């Protein structure tokens, strides 16, 4: 497991093929509890290509010098991401 926030990733490789390709990440909070939002794509074995962009928010807890995953929320589509953005913008502008 990772010792620093910068080492954390959702990228995953299986049999030499990257099946989850991390495109970007933003660290939202650092410390004993860290929160990161990732942008990624899944490999479609049937089509032999990467699918549409997806997003996930992950929480990690640092214990004994290593970050351990504790929770996650997957944003299922671009439309859902836009809805979340709109709600947060509305609430933060009040």
C-alpha positions in Angstrom: 0.0 0.0 0.0 1.0 3.6 -0.5 3.0 5.6 2.1 2.2 9.0 0.6 -1.0 10.6 -1.0 0.9 11.0 -4.2 1.4 7.3 -4.5 -2.3 6.4 -4.3 -3.9 5.4 -7.5 -6.9 3.6 -9.0 -4.9 2.4 -11.9 -5.0 -1.4 -12.2 -3.2 -3.8 -14.4 -4.0 -7.4 -15.1 -1.9 -9.8 -17.3 0.0 -6.8 -18.7 -3.2 -4.9 -19.7 -4.2 -1.8 -17.8 -7.9 -2.5 -17.1 -8.5 0.7 -15.1 -6.6 3.6 -16.5 -6.2 6.7 -14.2 -6.5 9.9 -16.3 -6.2 12.4 -13.5 -6.6 12.9 -9.7 -7.1 15.8 -7.4 -6.3 15.6 -3.7 -9.1 17.2 -1.8 -7.7 16.7 1.7 -4.4 15.4 3.1 -3.5 14.0 6.5 -4.5 11.0 8.6 -7.7 10.9 6.6 -7.2 11.8 2.9 -9.8 12.3 0.2 -9.0 12.1 -3.5 -11.2 12.3 -6.6 -10.1 10.4 -9.6 -10.9 10.5 -13.3 -10.5 7.1 -15.0 -11.5 4.8 -17.8 -12.3 1.0 -17.7 -11.0 -1.3 -20.4 -13.7 -2.9 -22.5 -12.5 -6.4 -23.3 -15.2 -7.0 -26.0 -14.5 -3.8 -27.9 -10.8 -3.8 -27.0 -10.9 -0.1 -26.1 -11.3 2.2 -23.1 -14.8 3.3 -22.2 -16.1 6.7 -21.3 -14.6 8.8 -18.5 -15.7 7.8 -15.0 -15.1 9.4 -11.6 -14.7 8.1 -8.1 -14.1 9.8 -4.7 -12.0 7.7 -2.4 -11.2 8.1 1.4 -8.1 6.7 2.9 -6.9 6.4 6.5 -3.2 6.4 7.3 -2.3 3.7 9.8 1.1 2.4 10.6 2.6 4.6 7.9 0.4 3.3 5.1 -2.8 4.6 3.5 -5.7 2.0 3.6 -8.9 2.5 1.6 -11.9 3.1 3.8 -14.7 4.3 1.6 -15.6 5.2 -2.0 -18.3 6.8 -4.1 -18.5 6.1 -7.8 -20.0 8.7 -10.0 -21.7 6.6 -12.7 -21.8 9.1 -15.6 -20.9 12.5 -16.9 -24.6 13.6 -16.4 -24.4 12.5 -12.7 -21.1 14.4 -12.3 -22.7 17.6 -13.8 -25.7 17.2 -11.4 -23.3 17.0 -8.4 -21.4 20.1 -9.6 -24.7 22.1 -10.0 -25.9 21.2 -6.6 -22.6 22.1 -4.9 -22.4 25.4 -6.8 -25.9 26.3 -5.7 -25.1 25.4 -2.1 -21.8 27.2 -1.9 -23.2 30.4 -3.5 -25.9 30.8 -0.8 
